[in-house]
Amino acid sequence: MIDTIVLALSPDMYQVTEPDRFVPSARWILSRVKTIGHGIRSKQNPTKKELLQGVYKPRLTLSQRISPLGHTEAMLKIELSLPKLVFGNNFEELRYKDFEALNQKLVSTLKIMGVIVSPTILASTPVSAIHYSKNIPLIDGSIPYHYINKIKEANVQQSLDTNQTDYRNEGHSFKWHCNSYEIVFYDKIKDLEKAKVSSKRSLEKDGILQLKLIDLFKKRKRFEVLRMEVRLNKRQKLKHLFKKLNIKADLTFKKLFKPAIAKKVLLLYLDELEGKRPALLDYKAANDKALLAALIVNNPELSPQRLLTLYGLRKALDVTTARELRIMLNNKRIPSKLLADANQLNLPGLHRPFKVIRKHLMKFKAIGKNLLI
């Protein structure tokens, strides 16, 4: 569903009733002289004390922006994790029917923070960034580290910063990043443990809010959580992606709060990652000779040259990643036709490592509190 969302409100959509709650004070917004607030950014964020007490609030920023009509306006940016607002954690997931209660909860919380917004206006507020996510419970004895290592083998474009060596969780996370979006897979419980040591070592903001769950997870048996997030950080990226997916929805809070949209977005990027990772890597042979024999016997339509090339590719990828191999080849891309052949090979007993992730994305069943206790 949706985790983090960023909403952008123009001056006619909200009212600041307690400007001194912001730092620096937002009294400048009450002035009719528009130049007074020029360059000022007044913020109001949840404090560490509040988070440790289980109190979650959105992050608010007031700043002057140029409107589409060329006017200078005091815009209000609201950034928050929706499940943390409702549940106090984002292990549990929201459902479509939760929207009205969620919307009212946000209105009430904003009022406490000294900002008045009506539920109707909030529901129709434009979205400037959104993070779609899914928690994948692993109850078969497998661990997130296994899947993250498989994802790491994907042949992502070198123009993207895949951040392969930035393992703040000792290799328990993977980030595929570019300017307008990110795809992140990480070990959710491991990240929570890192938040206990230092919030700076955690992948997500406000992780200390969930520290009370650590003792609960210590008692777990054969239960891990792999998390997938697609972070769409620019409104233009949202428009482009929705056009590609044929999603016809206004980019507003209520219209984007739909499991069907989240499911489409997450499956699209899982397809991309899986398509960039040669399935040939998943075939387990007793030895090199058995591998070569399996390639020849099960793929008679391929020429000897192609078969030997694929065999060589597999041996190279046994000792390096596709990204590293491309760098070793003087940044020359591995031919897309070769990768396509490596993904379409007919081999007996070929295990697909993303099968579990895909199953949960296809079902898209929200995780409730009952799974965590």
N, C-alpha and C positions, 0 to 999 in steps of 0.2 A: 504494500500500500504506500501511502505517502509517509515519509518521515519528516525531514526538514522542509520548510516552505518559507519563502520571502515574499511578503506582501508590500505593495507600494501605494500609499494613500495620499491623495492631493488634499489641499487645505479644506475644501468643502466637504470632505468625508469624515473628518474627526474634529474633536475639540480638546485642547489641553486645559485641564482644570487645576493641576498642581505642577506648575512649571519647575518648582524647586526640587522636585524629585529627580530631575535630569542634571547631568554634570557635563559642562557648566549649565547653570540654570537656563531654562528655556523661556525666560521672561521676554527675550527678544522677539519671540514669535507673536506676542501679544501686541507688539508695536505696529502701528500702521505705516511706519517708515520702513520700507522693504530693504533698504540698504543696511539697516542696523544688523541684521542677521547674516550679512554676506560673509561667507567663509567660515561661519560657526557650525560646528557639529555637536549637538547636545545628545548625550547618550544616557540610557538607563538599562543596566544589565542585572541579572540575578547575582546576588553576592554568594561567596563561598559558604558563609554561615547559613543562608537560606537553603542552598542546595544540600548541605549536610543534614539539615532538618527536614528534608524531603519536600521543600517548597520550590516549585518550578515556575518561572516566569519567562516570557519572551524577551528577546533583546530588542530594544527600541533605539532608533536613531532619527533625530530631527535635523534636517539640513536644507539649505537653499538649492533648488534645482531650476533649470530652465524648462518651462512647459513646452509642449508641442507648438503652442501658439506664440512662443518667444517671451512669455512672461516669467518673472522670477517668483517662484513659489516655495513655501516651506513644506517640503515633503516629509512624510512619516514612513520609515521603513520598519516593518515588523518581521523579525526572524525568529522562528521557533521550531522545536520538534513537537509535532502534534501528539504522538503517543506519550511522550514525556509529560505533556500538559494534562492528559487525561489519566494515565496510569501511574505516572511517576517513574516510568522506565520505557525503553523501546524494544524490550524483548517481546512484550505483548504487542499485538497488532490491531489496528482499527479496522472496522468494517464500514461498508457504505451506509448502513442504517445509523451509524454513530454521528453522522455529520451535524444534525441539529443540536445535539447535546454538546458536541465539540465546539460548535460555533458560539453557543451561549456561554460555555465555559471560558472561551477566549474573550468574549465581551466583558464578562464579570472580572476576569483577571486584569484586563486593560483598565477597567474602572478603578481598581485598587491601585494601579500604577499612575493614576491621574490622567487617563485618556478616555474620552467618551466616544464610542462608535456604536451605531445601531446594528443589530444582527443582520438586517436586510442589506445595509451598505457593506458590511464586512463580507457577507457571502458573495457579493459581486465585485469585490476588490481585485484589481489586476495582480497577477502573479509574475514576479520578475525572476524567480529561481525556484526550482523544486527538485527534491531528491526522492526518487521512487526506490523502494527497498523491499527485500523479502528475507526473513530469517528462515534458514533451512535446518530443521532439527535433525541431528544424526543419532539414531538410536540402534544402529547395527554394529556398533563397535568401531566404526571408522571415525577419523578425526579431520578437522578442517585443514590441517597441514597437508594431508594427502591431496586434497582437491586443489589447494592453492599451488602446490608444486606442478600439478598437471596444467593448470591455467597459465602458469609461468612459461610453459613450453610453447604457447601460442606465438605464431609468427606475426606479431603486431607490427605495423608500419614504424620504421625508424624515426619518422618525423614526429611521432608521439612519444612523450616522455613516459615510459612504462615504469620508471622508478623501481627497477628490479632489485637494486642493491640497498634501498632504503627500507630495511626491515626493523621497524621500531619494536616489533613483537618477535624478534629473532626468527624471521622468516614466516611468520604467521599472518602476513597480509600481502596483498598485491594491489597496486594502483596503476591504472592505465589512464593517463592524463593528457588533456590538451586544453587550449585556452577557454573553450566554452562548455566543456563537460568532462566528467571523470567517471570511470568504472572502478569500483572498489570491491574486493573480496577480502574478508578477514574473519579471524577467529573471534567471535563475539565475547566469549567468556574470558579468553586470554586478554583481550583488550580491556575488559573490566578490571582484571587483576592488575594490569599496568596502570590504570587510573588510580588505584589505591596507592601505588608508589608515588606517582606524580601525574597530574592532569596533562602535563606537556608530553608525556609518553603515550598518551591514549590517542587513538585515531579520531574519536568523536568528542564534541564539546560537551561540557557539563556531565562528564562520566561519573563524577563523585555523587551525583544524585542517586545513582543505582548501587552504591557500595553495600547497601543492606542485603543485596541479593547474593553477595559472595559466600556467606555462610550457608545459604541454601544450596548453592552449586557445589560446595565441598562435599555434600552428602550424595551427589549424583552418581549413578552407575550407568555406563554406556549411554551417556547423554551429552552431546556437544552441539554447538550452534555455529553454523557457517552463515555469514551474512553477505548478501549481495546488494550493492547500492549503485544506482545510476544517477549521478548528480548533474542535473542540467542547470548550469549557472548563468545562462544568458537567455533572455526572452527570444532573441532571434533564433537561437538553437532550438528552442521549443517549437517555434513556428515551422522551421525547416523539417524537424523530425516528425511533427504531426502530419505535415503534408506527405512525407514519405510513407507514413503508416496509414494514410487516409483516415486520420482521426479528425472529425469535424466537431470541435468544441472551442468555445470562447476560453481565452486564457485567464480565467477568473477562479477564485478560491473554490467555489461550489462545483463548477463545471469540471475542474481537474481532479476533484475528490472522487474518483471512480476506480474500483479494482480492475475493471476491464482495460483501462488506459495503462495502469501500472503494469499489468500482465503483459501487454503488447510491447511496452518499452523494454522491460527486463528480458523478455524472450528474444527480442531483436538483437540485443547485445550479446546474449548467450550464444545465439546462432553465429554471430560474427567471430566471437572468440573460438568457438568450436570449429568453425570453418577454417580458421587460421592455424589450427593445431593438427599436424598430420596424424591421422588415425593409425598409420603404420607404427607409430611409437607404442601403441597399446598391444601389439602382438608379441606374445611371449614364446620364444622358440628355445629348444633345449641347447642349441649351439648355433654358430654361424652357418654351418652347412645346412642345418634343418631350416633356418630362416630362408636361405636362398632356394631350397627345394620347395618350400611352401609358396613362395612368390611365383616360381615357375609353374608349378602344378595347378595352382588355383587361379591363375590369370593368363590363360593361353592366348588371349587376344592381344596381349602386349608384346612388343618386339623385344628380342634379346637385349638390344641397346637400352631400351626403356627399363627393363627389369633390372639390369645391372646398375643403371643410374639410381633407381629407387633403393636398391640394396646399399649402394654407396651412401645415399642420403641417410638411410637408417643408421648405418654405422657412424656417420659423422654426428648425428643427433644423439647418439649414445654418449658422446663425450663432450658435447657442447649444446647450447640452445640455438634455436633458429636465428635469434637476434645476434648472438655472438658469432655465429657462422657467417652471417651477412657482413659483419664488421671485418672478419678475417679475410673475406673475399673482396676487400677494398670497397665496402659499402654497396656492392652489387646485389640487387634483389635476387632471391631464389625464385626461379621462373614460376609464375602462377600455375601454368599447366602441369608442372612437376608436382606442385603441392596439391593440385586437384586430383592427380593420379594417386598420390599418397593417401588421400582421403577416401578414394573410391575403390581401393583394392579389395578384392575378395579374399578373405583369410578366415580360416575356421576358428571359432571361439574368440572372436575379436571383442574385447571388453571396452565398452564406452564409459569413460570415467565421469562424464557429466550427466549420466542417466538419472542419478538421484536428484541433482539440482533441477533438471528439466521436469521431473515428475512433480516436484513441489510447486514449480512455477505454473505448470499446466493446471494443477488442482487449485492453486492459489487460495488455500484455506488459511484463514487468519489464526495465528497462534494465540491462545488464551491463557489465562492464569493457571488453568488446570494442568497445563503441560509443564509448568515451572515448579509445581509443588508435589 
